[in-house]
Amino acid sequence: MRRLAATDSGPSDPMTDTALPPCLHDLTTGTPGAGLVLAHCGYRPEAFDEGAFAGADIEPPAALAGAIAKRRTEYLAGRVCARAGLRHALGLEAVPGIGADRAPRWPVGAVGAITHSRGRAAALVGDGANWQGLGLDVEHWLAPARAARLCGELLTPVEREALAGLSEDALARHVTLTFSVKESLFKALYPLTGRRFYFQDAALEDGRIRLLTDLSEDWSAGTCLSFRAEEESAGVLSWITIPR
C-alpha cells in the first residue's frame, strides 16, 4: 500500500478500463455522498482466464486456489472496484485483503464494503476518520414466485403483514429491496460488532432499518439507521453509512 504521489493518477482523475483484463469492463466512480466514493464495473466470468489477476495487477488470494471462474471473476471485479474507491476517496494505492471470515480487510484509515451480483460489482469507500462503517449490496429483482418462497425467510412477521394486498410484482420488488438493505446492514455492522446476525434480526420500518437484537453495547435492539437505495431496471443497489 502506498499514498499516491503528486505525479500519480489521483482522486480527481477519471478511472478508465484500459488496463482491465477482458473479463472486466466499464469501471467508473461516483460520489453518492460527501466524502464517499462508489466505484462499479461489469464482469464476464466466461471471459476469465489465468492471466486475469496479473492483467489487473492484483494478487489472487490463496483462498481462491481452485475456485471456479465465476467466483474468481467476482472477487477480482470487487477488488478492482475497491482499489478505484481507495484511490479516489483517500489517494491510496491498495487492495483490500481477505480475512479468515472472508470479509474484506481494508487498509488502516479506510472503511468500505464490496458487493457483486450477476455481472455487476461495486465498492463503497470512505475515510475512517469520518465513517465508522459502510454497507453496500446489489441484488437483481427476484422473480415473483421466488420472492414468495423467500418471504418467510427474509422478512419478519410484521414486515410480511405490511405487504398484504400488494400485487405479485410489487411484493417481489419490496422483498428484493428488504433483502438488499438487510445485507447492507450486516456489512456495515459486522466489522463494528464482530457479531453475525440474520434476516429476522432487523426490520424495515417507515423508511429506516431497525435492529431487533442486541449486537453490542453500542448496537442494541431498537437502534435505527437510515438507508439509501437506487432502483434500476435490473435490480436495486442499497447502502448504509454510519458516521463517526
C-alpha positions in Angstrom: 0.0 0.0 0.0 1.2 3.5 -0.8 0.0 7.0 -0.9 -0.3 8.4 -4.4 2.4 11.0 -5.2 1.6 14.3 -6.9 2.5 12.8 -10.3 0.3 9.7 -9.8 -3.3 9.3 -11.1 -5.1 10.8 -8.1 -8.6 11.1 -6.8 -9.6 13.8 -9.3 -8.6 11.8 -12.3 -11.2 9.6 -14.0 -10.6 5.8 -13.9 -10.7 4.1 -17.3 -10.8 0.4 -18.1 -7.8 0.5 -20.4 -5.8 -1.7 -18.0 -8.5 -4.2 -17.2 -8.4 -7.8 -18.3 -11.1 -8.9 -20.8 -13.4 -10.4 -18.0 -13.9 -6.9 -16.6 -15.4 -3.8 -18.2 -16.8 -0.3 -17.7 -15.1 0.7 -14.5 -16.5 4.1 -13.2 -16.6 6.0 -10.0 -19.1 8.5 -8.5 -19.8 10.3 -5.2 -23.1 9.2 -3.6 -22.4 11.5 -0.6 -19.9 13.8 0.8 -16.6 12.0 1.4 -17.8 8.8 -0.2 -16.8 7.1 -3.4 -18.8 4.5 -5.2 -16.9 2.5 -7.8 -18.5 -0.1 -10.0 -17.8 -2.3 -13.0 -19.2 -5.1 -15.1 -17.7 -8.6 -15.2 -17.9 -11.6 -17.5 -16.9 -15.0 -16.0 -16.9 -16.6 -19.4 -14.0 -14.3 -20.4 -11.9 -15.1 -17.3 -8.5 -16.7 -18.0 -5.5 -17.4 -15.8 -3.9 -14.1 -16.7 -6.8 -12.0 -15.4 -5.3 -11.2 -12.0 -2.0 -10.3 -13.5 -3.8 -8.2 -16.1 -5.5 -6.2 -13.3 -2.3 -6.1 -11.2 -3.9 -7.8 -8.3 -2.6 -10.8 -6.3 -5.0 -13.7 -6.2 -5.6 -14.9 -2.6 -4.8 -18.4 -1.6 -8.4 -18.9 -0.6 -9.4 -18.8 -4.2 -7.0 -21.5 -5.4 -9.0 -24.0 -7.4 -12.2 -21.9 -7.3 -14.4 -21.8 -10.4 -14.1 -18.9 -12.9 -17.3 -17.3 -11.7 -16.0 -17.0 -8.1 -12.6 -15.7 -9.1 -14.1 -13.2 -11.5 -16.5 -11.9 -8.8 -13.6 -11.5 -6.4 -11.4 -9.7 -9.0 -14.2 -7.3 -10.0 -14.9 -6.4 -6.4 -11.3 -5.7 -5.6 -10.8 -3.6 -8.8 -13.7 -1.5 -7.6 -12.3 -1.3 -4.1 -8.9 -0.2 -5.4 -10.6 2.5 -7.5 -12.6 3.7 -4.5 -9.5 3.9 -2.3 -7.7 5.9 -5.0 -10.5 8.4 -5.3 -11.5 8.6 -1.7 -8.2 8.6 0.1 -5.4 8.7 -2.5 -4.3 5.2 -1.5 -2.9 2.7 -4.0 -4.1 -0.5 -2.2 -6.3 -3.6 -2.5 -8.3 -4.9 0.5 -7.2 -8.3 1.7 -9.4 -11.2 2.8 -9.9 -12.3 6.4 -10.4 -15.7 7.8 -14.1 -14.9 7.9 -13.9 -14.0 4.2 -14.7 -10.3 4.9 -12.6 -7.6 3.2 -9.7 -6.3 5.3 -9.4 -2.6 4.5 -6.2 -0.6 4.8 -5.7 1.3 8.1 -7.7 4.6 7.9 -10.1 3.3 5.3 -13.6 1.8 5.6 -15.7 0.2 2.9 -17.9 -2.5 1.5 -17.9 -4.6 -1.6 -20.8 -6.3 -3.5 -21.4 -8.3 -6.7 -24.3 -9.9 -8.4 -24.9 -11.3 -11.9 -22.2 -9.4 -13.8 -22.1 -6.2 -11.7 -19.6 -5.4 -8.9 -19.4 -2.3 -6.8 -17.4 -0.9 -3.8 -18.3 2.0 -1.4 -15.3 3.6 0.2 -14.7 6.4 2.7 -12.2 7.8 5.2 -12.3 6.0 8.5 -11.9 9.4 10.2 -15.4 10.3 9.0 -17.1 7.0 8.9 -17.5 4.1 11.4 -19.0 1.7 8.9 -20.3 1.4 5.4 -22.7 -1.2 3.9 -23.4 -1.9 0.3 -25.4 -4.5 -1.6 -26.7 -5.1 -5.1 -29.5 -7.5 -5.9 -31.3 -8.4 -9.1 -35.0 -8.3 -8.9 -36.4 -11.5 -7.5 -39.0 -13.2 -9.7 -42.4 -13.1 -8.0 -42.5 -16.9 -7.4 -39.0 -16.9 -5.8 -39.8 -13.8 -3.7 -42.9 -15.5 -2.4 -40.9 -18.6 -1.4 -38.2 -16.5 0.3 -40.6 -14.1 2.0 -40.8 -16.0 5.3 -37.0 -16.3 5.5 -36.2 -12.7 4.6 -39.0 -10.8 6.3 -40.3 -10.7 9.9 -44.0 -11.4 10.5 -44.7 -7.7 10.9 -42.9 -6.9 7.7 -44.9 -9.6 5.9 -48.2 -8.2 7.3 -47.3 -4.8 5.9 -47.2 -6.2 2.4 -50.8 -7.6 2.5 -52.7 -6.5 -0.7 -49.7 -5.9 -2.9 -49.5 -7.3 -6.4 -47.1 -10.2 -7.1 -44.7 -7.8 -8.9 -44.9 -5.1 -6.2 -44.3 -7.7 -3.4 -41.3 -9.1 -5.3 -39.7 -5.7 -5.6 -40.3 -4.9 -1.9 -38.8 -8.3 -0.8 -35.8 -7.7 -3.0 -35.3 -4.2 -1.5 -35.6 -5.6 2.0 -33.1 -8.4 1.2 -30.6 -5.8 -0.1 -31.0 -3.4 2.8 -30.5 -6.2 5.4 -27.4 -7.3 3.5 -26.1 -3.8 3.6 -26.8 -3.5 7.3 -24.8 -6.7 8.0 -21.9 -5.4 6.0 -22.0 -2.1 7.9 -22.3 -3.6 11.4 -20.4 -6.9 11.4 -17.0 -5.1 11.3 -18.0 -3.0 14.3 -19.5 -5.7 16.4 -17.9 -9.0 15.3 -21.4 -10.5 15.7 -23.2 -12.4 13.0 -26.9 -11.7 12.7 -29.7 -12.8 10.4 -32.6 -11.5 8.4 -35.1 -11.9 11.2 -32.9 -9.7 13.4 -33.8 -6.5 11.7 -36.8 -4.9 10.1 -37.6 -2.1 7.6 -40.0 0.4 9.3 -41.0 3.8 8.0 -38.1 4.1 5.6 -35.5 3.0 8.1 -33.9 -0.3 9.2 -34.3 -1.2 12.9 -32.3 -3.8 14.9 -34.4 -6.4 16.7 -31.5 -8.0 18.6 -28.6 -6.8 20.7 -25.2 -6.9 19.0 -23.1 -4.9 21.4 -23.4 -2.1 24.0 -23.4 0.4 21.2 -25.7 -1.5 18.8 -28.7 -2.7 20.8 -32.2 -3.7 19.8 -34.3 -0.7 18.8 -31.4 1.1 17.1 -32.5 2.6 13.8 -30.4 3.5 10.8 -31.2 5.3 7.5 -30.5 3.7 4.2 -30.5 4.7 0.6 -31.4 2.7 -2.4 -31.3 3.1 -6.2 -33.8 1.1 -8.2 -32.8 0.2 -11.7 -34.3 -1.9 -14.5 -32.2 -5.0 -13.5 -32.3 -4.6 -9.7 -31.6 -2.5 -6.7 -28.4 -1.1 -5.1 -28.7 -0.2 -1.4 -26.2 1.4 1.0 -25.9 2.3 4.7 -23.5 4.9 6.1 -22.6 5.2 9.7 -20.7 8.5 10.5 -18.3 9.0 13.3 
